Amino acid sequence: MKLKSFAALFFIAGAAFAQEADTAGARVPVENYIRAHATGDAAFMRKAFHPDAKIYSYRDGKLQTLTVDEFAKLFPGKPAANEDKRVRRIENVEVTGVAGTAKVYLDYPTVTYTDYISLLKVDGEWKIINKTFNGVSKPKS
């Protein structure tokens, strides 16, 4: 009986450790995504996203879709002039097997974005496979 209890405890602890390791691994592309925004360096963004990923939003009454290449063109290669006034945070990362999600807040001087990111572990590496977002403009002061 003690052996069965020990084996069950060992299995549960091992599964929990593996889940934590996968969650940490899934954070890596999300952190690269945030670095891309902070530095303006599209290389971080390309490292974060799977090449077939899509970026979706709904603006001005229309569904907007960007490819990774189109999204990369929005990164100028240098930080924004008001970078010191921008705040970003990873709200959460959740993983089940080879799939995961992340929620990211980007609080900028004129707009706040909420990003919902879908992650997949492809060939042993976590990548952003899809991003949807909502932006809310701030009142002009």
Steps between C-alpha positions, in 0.01 A plus 500: 500500500780742590672421170183581304457828690864592438470414130183708466661795679812470281286495184296802608812697595664412168194608304483829691870566434457426128201738487706777667786443255261519204340816636846656537583393145174645369587837659814530283326604175272733696805666656658532154178660378521756781869562423405571139260770616750647747793510256322539167708204379300276265754219553354440848150493352602255227660279766175503699255421219463188287544603133139399425355698793230759449415816692131592523304801618160652437526871424275752335233233452734268309705192572868589462758227431878524482762243407824477696681684218243781500518526878882507492490810279338689788821471706732790410823354644518741793295567813205737482576861592270467803630155606554625857122553527403153375418213733464135400423194705423134455177445690505121474627201307312169508611174342334165434720254316632669185246786500488814707370851533633828632339831584714812463427864586671785315428836661615784275448876537211514249364143500478186710519166322394162630657215305377142504773273373469135391814292538603164358804286569621421147799271452584540869490881497223728622376755244220754478261357242225762525442838659174686542487836666281788604611860526326769703597860429560723799332840525718783374617727779 
